[in-house]
């Protein structure tokens, strides 16, 4: 009888290249669980706690720490060592008063230390928008969230919801997931590149090529040194207006 379903294990040699794990010491590592981020662009909680932050030394120790709900992701306690965390997720370790935001880097993903004030919100990019009725819209966000915005009885909120579009960014409070602000993606926005050869670079958007056709839409950005670089639209994540809303590593 043939095998059914996918493999629940992951060989270390086949893990994403940016995972900071010894490749030849052991054969297996934790495979990311199905979740908000694809396996090739995420870190597992086991990798973060044991291999990056060095808070534990073994698989068993990490499992015990998580079972005691000592680690939070986006304000919610997580007990699954294989839980996938990706771009803009906030990892919190209350006992150590440590907070980290997952940001893209040239090697893949990195943990950037933030303060308590910044850890109470995250940025989410709108991947899709659909209309439910005349005033209500459903927004599908990059981290798997689906939120409904708009209110027939609140004209201001209805106007805001109707102006939201794909690739715009929402500032969401944690852990209640309240909508704090809306960032429209356009020329003049400050953005960071999430993938490709320019991953981790950030700067002001100076041009957006929105021509239709098979050719990917191109975005031109200007970094803090005044150098221009280009990437495709799908790799651009707005993080502010003129200036970033979040802190960024000094070297990306």
C-alpha positions as CSV (number, residue, x, y, z in Angstrom):
1,X,0.0,0.0,0.0
2,X,1.4,3.4,-1.0
3,X,2.2,6.2,1.4
4,X,-0.5,8.7,2.1
5,X,0.0,12.4,3.0
6,X,3.2,14.4,3.3
7,X,6.2,13.8,5.4
8,X,6.0,15.2,8.9
9,X,9.8,15.3,9.1
10,X,12.4,17.6,7.5
11,X,16.0,16.8,6.9
12,X,18.5,19.4,8.0
13,X,20.2,19.5,4.6
14,X,16.9,20.4,3.0
15,X,15.9,23.1,5.5
16,X,15.9,26.7,4.3
17,X,19.5,28.0,3.9
18,X,19.0,30.9,6.3
19,X,18.1,28.6,9.3
20,X,21.2,28.8,11.6
21,X,21.4,25.1,12.4
22,X,24.2,22.6,12.1
23,X,23.6,20.7,8.9
24,X,25.7,17.6,9.5
25,X,25.5,17.1,13.3
26,X,22.0,15.5,13.2
27,X,19.8,14.2,10.4
28,X,16.4,15.7,11.2
29,X,14.9,19.0,12.4
30,X,11.4,20.3,13.1
31,X,9.3,20.8,10.0
32,X,7.1,23.9,10.1
33,X,3.5,23.2,10.9
34,X,0.8,24.4,8.4
35,X,0.2,28.0,9.3
36,X,0.3,31.7,8.2
37,X,3.7,31.5,6.4
38,X,5.0,29.2,3.8
39,X,7.7,26.8,5.0
40,X,10.4,28.3,2.7
41,X,10.0,31.8,4.2
42,X,9.5,31.1,7.9
43,X,11.3,30.1,11.1
44,X,10.0,27.6,13.6
45,X,9.7,28.5,17.3
46,X,12.2,25.6,18.0
47,X,14.8,27.3,15.7
48,X,14.2,30.7,17.3
49,X,14.4,29.6,20.9
50,X,17.1,27.0,20.7
51,X,19.3,27.9,17.7
52,X,19.1,31.7,17.5
53,X,18.4,33.0,21.0
54,X,20.2,30.0,22.7
55,X,17.6,30.0,25.5
56,X,17.6,26.2,25.5
57,X,20.0,23.5,24.5
58,X,17.8,20.6,23.5
59,X,14.5,19.7,21.8
60,X,13.2,18.5,25.2
61,X,14.1,21.8,27.0
62,X,12.4,23.8,24.3
63,X,9.2,21.8,24.5
64,X,9.1,22.3,28.3
65,X,9.5,26.1,28.0
66,X,6.8,26.4,25.4
67,X,4.5,24.1,27.3
68,X,4.6,26.6,30.2
69,X,3.4,29.3,27.8
70,X,6.6,31.4,28.3
71,X,6.8,32.5,24.6
72,X,4.2,34.6,22.7
73,X,3.8,35.3,19.0
74,X,1.8,38.4,18.2
75,X,0.6,38.6,21.7
76,X,-0.7,35.0,21.9
77,X,1.0,32.2,23.8
78,X,2.2,29.4,21.4
79,X,3.0,25.9,22.6
80,X,3.8,24.3,19.2
81,X,7.5,24.1,18.6
82,X,6.9,23.8,14.9
83,X,4.7,26.9,14.7
84,X,5.9,29.0,11.7
85,X,6.8,32.7,12.3
86,X,7.5,35.0,9.4
87,X,7.9,38.7,8.3
88,X,6.6,41.3,10.8
89,X,5.7,38.7,13.4
90,X,6.5,39.8,17.0
91,X,8.1,37.2,19.3
92,X,7.8,38.0,23.0
93,X,9.5,36.4,26.0
94,X,7.8,38.0,29.0
95,X,10.1,36.5,31.7
96,X,13.1,38.0,30.0
97,X,11.3,41.2,28.9
98,X,12.6,40.5,25.4
99,X,10.8,41.4,22.2
100,X,11.8,40.7,18.6
101,X,10.3,41.5,15.2
102,X,11.0,39.2,12.3
103,X,12.4,41.2,9.4
104,X,13.7,40.2,6.0
105,X,17.5,40.2,5.5
106,X,19.9,39.4,2.7
107,X,20.3,35.9,4.1
108,X,16.6,35.3,4.6
109,X,15.0,36.3,7.9
110,X,16.4,37.9,11.0
111,X,15.3,38.7,14.5
112,X,15.4,42.4,15.3
113,X,15.2,43.4,19.0
114,X,12.5,46.0,19.7
115,X,11.2,47.8,22.8
116,X,7.9,47.2,24.6
117,X,6.2,50.1,23.0
118,X,6.9,48.8,19.5
119,X,6.0,45.2,20.3
120,X,2.4,46.0,20.9
121,X,1.6,46.3,17.2
122,X,2.5,44.7,13.8
123,X,2.2,45.6,10.2
124,X,0.2,43.5,7.8
125,X,0.1,43.8,4.1
126,X,-3.2,43.4,2.2
127,X,-3.0,40.6,-0.2
128,X,-6.6,40.6,-1.4
129,X,-9.8,42.5,-0.9
130,X,-13.3,41.4,-1.6
131,X,-16.7,43.1,-1.1
132,X,-19.3,41.4,1.1
133,X,-22.0,44.0,0.5
134,X,-22.3,47.8,-0.1
135,X,-20.3,48.8,2.9
136,X,-18.4,45.7,4.2
137,X,-15.1,44.5,2.9
138,X,-13.0,41.4,3.7
139,X,-9.3,41.9,3.7
140,X,-6.9,39.0,3.4
141,X,-3.5,39.8,5.0
142,X,-0.1,38.4,4.4
143,X,0.0,36.5,7.7
144,X,-3.2,34.6,7.1
145,X,-5.5,37.0,8.9
146,X,-8.9,37.8,7.5
147,X,-10.5,41.0,8.8
148,X,-13.8,42.7,7.9
149,X,-13.8,46.5,7.7
150,X,-16.5,49.0,7.0
151,X,-19.7,50.0,8.7
152,X,-22.9,51.3,7.1
153,X,-23.6,53.4,10.2
154,X,-20.1,54.9,10.4
155,X,-19.4,57.0,7.3
156,X,-15.8,57.7,8.2
157,X,-14.9,54.0,8.6
158,X,-16.8,53.2,5.5
159,X,-14.8,55.8,3.5
160,X,-11.5,54.4,5.0
161,X,-12.4,50.8,4.1
162,X,-13.4,51.7,0.5
163,X,-9.9,53.4,0.0
164,X,-8.0,50.3,1.1
165,X,-6.4,48.4,-1.7
166,X,-4.0,45.5,-2.4
167,X,-0.4,46.1,-1.2
168,X,-1.6,48.7,1.3
169,X,-0.5,48.0,4.9
170,X,-2.5,47.9,8.2
171,X,-1.2,48.7,11.6
172,X,-2.8,46.2,13.9
173,X,-2.7,46.3,17.7
174,X,-1.8,43.1,19.6
175,X,-3.2,40.9,21.0
176,X,-6.7,42.3,20.5
177,X,-6.1,42.8,16.7
178,X,-7.7,46.3,16.6
179,X,-7.1,48.4,13.5
180,X,-4.8,51.3,14.5
181,X,-3.9,52.9,11.2
182,X,-3.8,52.4,7.4
183,X,-0.8,53.0,5.2
184,X,-1.5,53.5,1.5
185,X,1.2,52.1,-0.7
186,X,2.3,54.6,-3.3
187,X,5.2,56.8,-4.5
188,X,6.7,58.4,-1.4
189,X,6.0,55.4,0.9
190,X,8.9,54.0,2.8
191,X,9.3,50.2,2.1
192,X,11.4,47.2,2.7
193,X,12.2,44.4,0.3
194,X,11.1,40.9,1.5
195,X,12.6,38.6,-1.1
196,X,15.0,38.5,-4.0
197,X,18.6,39.7,-4.3
198,X,17.7,43.0,-2.6
199,X,16.0,41.3,0.4
200,X,16.4,43.4,3.5
201,X,17.2,46.6,1.7
202,X,14.8,49.5,2.4
203,X,14.2,53.0,1.2
204,X,11.7,55.4,-0.2
205,X,9.5,54.4,-3.2
206,X,10.3,56.7,-6.1
207,X,8.5,55.0,-8.9
208,X,6.0,52.2,-9.5
209,X,5.6,50.7,-13.0
210,X,2.0,49.4,-13.1
211,X,1.9,48.4,-16.8
212,X,-0.3,45.5,-17.6
213,X,1.0,42.3,-19.2
214,X,3.1,39.3,-18.3
215,X,6.2,41.3,-17.2
216,X,6.3,41.7,-13.4
217,X,5.4,45.2,-12.1
218,X,8.6,47.0,-11.2
219,X,9.2,49.2,-8.1
220,X,12.1,51.6,-7.8
221,X,13.4,52.5,-4.4
222,X,16.0,55.0,-3.1
223,X,18.0,53.9,0.0
224,X,19.4,56.2,2.7
225,X,22.6,56.6,0.7
226,X,20.7,57.9,-2.3
227,X,21.3,54.8,-4.4
228,X,18.4,53.5,-6.5
229,X,17.5,49.8,-6.8
230,X,14.6,47.9,-8.3
231,X,12.5,44.9,-7.4
232,X,9.2,43.4,-8.3
233,X,6.0,44.7,-6.7
234,X,5.3,41.4,-4.8
235,X,8.5,41.8,-2.9
236,X,7.8,45.3,-1.6
237,X,6.3,45.8,1.9
238,X,5.4,49.3,2.9
239,X,6.5,50.2,6.4
240,X,5.9,54.0,6.7
241,X,5.2,57.3,5.1
242,X,8.5,59.1,4.3
243,X,9.9,57.5,7.5
244,X,9.5,53.9,8.8
245,X,6.9,53.2,11.5
246,X,9.1,50.5,12.9
247,X,12.8,50.4,13.9
248,X,15.2,48.7,11.5
249,X,18.6,47.1,11.9
250,X,21.5,49.4,11.2
251,X,23.0,46.9,8.7
252,X,20.5,44.9,6.5
